[in-house]
Amino acid sequence: MGNRARYIGIIIGLTFASLLITQQSAIFVGLMTRTFAFLSDTALPDIWVMDPKVQYIDDIKPLKETESIRVRSVEGVAWAVPMYKGLLKARLSNGTFQTCIVIGLDDETLIGGPPRILQGSLSALRRSDAVIINDVGAAGKLATFLPNGKRVPLKIGDTMELNDHRAVVVGICQVQRTFQSQPVIYTTYSRATIFAPRERKLLSFVAAKAKPDQDLRTLCHRIREETGLAAYTRDEFRALTIRYYMKYTGIPINFGITVVLGFIVGIAIAGQTFFRPSSTSPLKTFVILEPLRQWARLIVCCCK
């Protein structure tokens, strides 16, 4: 109080430290949210069934197509549909290649489709060679660049190739951004298995819905007992994915270090600003200021 320069200095310093902490924390939360964006967009199924060795949502271990029938026969399951999810290379009309996330929906029900259709309709996927593309991918990585440098977004009626198979755009959708920011393509399950490289097993997940008044955890345990597969609720599958990225990637450590540095910056600025040197005790002044100077030098070195 009574010292405008010190007051303005501590406000600016603590504001910068708080901004650094909150900004890095927000980026970390945003990245973690992108890891399970597919689950957030596919809100209708209650339970996700997969291979027991799956570690996170993009760790696809294919199953036999008959597994969806086994899950459907479990008591308490209202319905269960097959779903394909994989990475395929798309070849555009100008010869450019782009890796895309391809999602195959059940042919009859189209359960698991995009939450919002901007152009076209979901039922248009039943047309021959039909696909629906997310708006960010259509205007970004799947767009065509003219010789003059102008970007032309992919639109309804345009064609491309997926694993040497013709695909026609019949709709544009809006989904959450993925962790890798790759274009997202929706099609039917049978067509996705044609687009995908031939393998003996192509089923990625079985999306199931519980009957009314069914406890989801109990039903997941029943599915595990009867089929030998892993079964998770949406929240459990989301937590499984987050734990994988927290444990096996450097994301939490890198952002955590930045947050800690921001906290130390705030402490150093507040300590130096609040401290008022006394002319009668030079030794005390040196003892208090020297650690703060050391912290300041350390922070400057880390920033460089």
Order of alpha helices (4+ residues) and beta strands (2+ residues): alpha-alpha-beta-alpha-beta-beta-beta-beta-alpha-beta-beta-beta-beta-beta-alpha-beta-alpha-beta-alpha-alpha-alpha
